[in-house]
Amino acid sequence: ERRSLAELVDSIEKGFDAAAALKPGQVTHPTDSSLVAEAVLPVLPDFECWHNQYVQMQFDVDPALEQASDLEPKYARDRVARALVKGSSTQPRDGVPATQYVAYLLPKDKKAAGGEGDEEAERETEAEAAQAEAEDEEAGVARTELEWVREYAYEVIRQEEGAAYFFVMGSESVVYNECASRISLTRKALCEVSARPSEVVLKRRALEEHEQAEHDTRRQKLAADMLRLTHRADDD
């Protein structure tokens, strides 16, 4: 027998009520009863970030290591957590076609960048950076200086819509979002150090009109998908 919308809503609300009434000690692992849940949290779509598109990146070696054989990381975890990648390519030469790759970039370590050297030159560099930051701040643009660390060859694996999700755990809830694709990265020297840009700067800006429209479309699709979970139009 087909249930009405009110009956569906009532059933869903009862399910949430039952879940809210659960206590951590009452929930055990389905195959090992000795494992008991430490928390019971609601799992919801990430409404704030659903409009973004996410990619899962798989590194062949821990990117915090300078060399694959190293035992201790060179780069601090707080920098690695804020890493960026930038698409680039080699120049075609002598009949060899251009090779696509990504550059691995980390926020600059200002303490390490100082080092020992000409104090006057260092002060001039700092003054120039401060002036550039002030100009960007006045223009309402967030600015981050980046260090070009290395290059990676890559393979992009597209995933079907709804095939992969990731979860972010908070203190009061767990939110999930979708991974649109997966990129497999392999260390490979594709750009000589001397050929790297002397400066790489990330600047954040306001979305353009077409970008905002894409974000709005993703949000609207999420709302429509959630509505279909609780309501199905009558067949006429």
N, C-alpha and C positions, 0 to 999 in steps of 0.2 A: 504494500500500500504506500502510495506516495505521500510524503509528509509536507505539510505547509511550511512557509517561510518561518512563521512564528515557532513551529515545533523544532525546526532546524536550529534556530537561534537559541531556543531553550536548551536543546541538547548540547550545543557548543558551550554555552555558559556553565552548564552543570559539569562539563569536562574540565573547564578552567577552575571551577570551585573545588573539584576533587583534587586537582593538581596542587592548588594553593594550600589545601589542608594537609598535604604530605609533609612529614618531618624527615630530616636527613637520615635518622636512624632507622626509618621504616623502609628505605629503599636499598635493595641489595643488588649485586651483579646477577644477571640472568643465569650464569653458569657457575658462579663461585659465590656462595652465600656468605663467605667470610669477608668479602669486600663490601663495605657499607658506604653509601654516599655521604659526603661531608656537607653538601649543599644541594638544595633543590631550587632551580632557577627557571623562569619562563624563557622560552626560545622564540624570538621574534625576528621578522625581517629588519634589516638595518635601514630604517626609514630615512635617516639623515644622509646616508652615503649611497643609497641605492642608485642614484643617477650616475655615479662614477662607473667606469669600466676597469676591471681588475685582471691582471695577468699573473699567473704563478710562474716564478722563475726558479729553475733548478740548476745549481752550480755543480760543476764536476768536482771542485775542491772548495773547502771553506774559504770564502773570499777574504776573511780576516787574515789569512796566512799570506806572507809575501811570496814564499816558494811552496810548492806542493808538499815538499819533504819536511817543512818546518814543523816543530812540535808546539811552539808557542805562537800565538797570533801577534802580528805587528800592529794591526789597526784596532783601536779600541772599539768595543761593542756598541757604544753609543753613537759612534760615527758610522759604523757598518749598518746600524738600524736606520740611518737616514741616507743611505746610498741611493744614487740615481744611475740610470743607464741612458746613453744617448746614441742613436743610430748614426753610423757614418760609413764611409767606404774608401777603399784604396783607389788610386788613380790608375786607369788602364795604361799599360806600358808594353811596348814591343810585342803587340799582338795578344798580350795577356789581359783578359777582361777585368773590370773592377770587381773587388770582393766586398760584399756587405759584411759589416760587423757592428758590434756595440761597444762603446767605451764605458768602463766602470768608473764612476765618479764618486768621491767622498767629500763632505764638507771639510773645508780646510782646517787643519789643526794649527790655530794661531800661535800657540805656545811653542810648538816645534818649528814653525815657520820662521820664528824670530832668529834663533841661533846666535852665533857670534859673527861679527862682521863690521862693516862701516856703519857706525851709529848714525851719522848724518844721513846716509842713504836710506837707512832703515826708517828714520824719522820722516823723510820725504815720502817714502812709500806709504807709511801709515797715514800721513796727511792727505795724500791723493785718494787712498781708500776711504778715509773719513769724509772727504768732500763728495766722492761718488755716492756714498751711502746717504749723505744728507740730501743730495739732489734727488735720489730715488725716493727717499722718505717724503720729500716735499711734493713729489709727483704721485704719491700714494702707491708706490711700487715696492714690494718686499724684495730684498736682495740677499743672495747667499753665494759666497765665493766657493768654488769647487776645485778639488785636486783630481787631475786625470791620473788614475792609478794603473790601469791596464786595459787590454782589449780582449774581447771574447768572440769566437765564432758562435753562431747560434742557429737553432732550428725551431721554427714556430709550428706548434701543433694546435690547430683550431678544434674547439670542443663544441658539441651540440648545445643548444640553449637548454639550460636546466640540468646539464650533465655533471657539473662540479660546483661545489659551494665551499666557503670557508667560514669559520665561526670565530667570533671575538667575545671573550668572556669579560663581563663587568662585575661589579660588586652586587648588583641587584638583578641583572638579566644577562642573557646571551643573545647576541644578534648575529645574523648570517647574511652573506652577500654572495653573489655569483662570480665565478672565474670564467671569463670569456675564452681564454686561451692559455696555453702553457708554452714556455720558452725554455729550451734546453741549451745551457751555456757551457762552452769548452774554452779554457784558456788558450790563447794563441797570440803571439806577437805579430800584429798586423800594421802597427804604426811606430816608426822609429821615434825615440824620445825627442830628438831634435825637431821632428815634424809635428809634434803635438802643439796645440794652441798654447800661447803664453799665458792666457787667462780664460777661465770658463766661469761664467756667472749665471746663476739661476735668478730670474726675475718673475715674480708672480703678478698677474694682471687680471683685470675684470674679464669675464667671459664675453665673447662676441655674440651677436644675435643668433647665429646659426648654432653655436655651441650651447647657448642657453635653451634653445628649442629642443636640441637632442636630450638635454637633461630633463626637461619638462616631459618629454615623451616617455622616458624610462620611468619617471615617477607615476605618470598616468597609467602605464601598463601594469605597474605593481598594484595600484589601487583596483584596476579592473580584474586582475588575477585573484586578488583577495575577495572581491565581491562574488566571483564565480564559485568560491569555496562554500559560500553560504546561501547562494541563490541561483536557481536555474529557471529561466523563463518558461512559462507554460507553452506547450505546443498548441498552436491554433490550427 
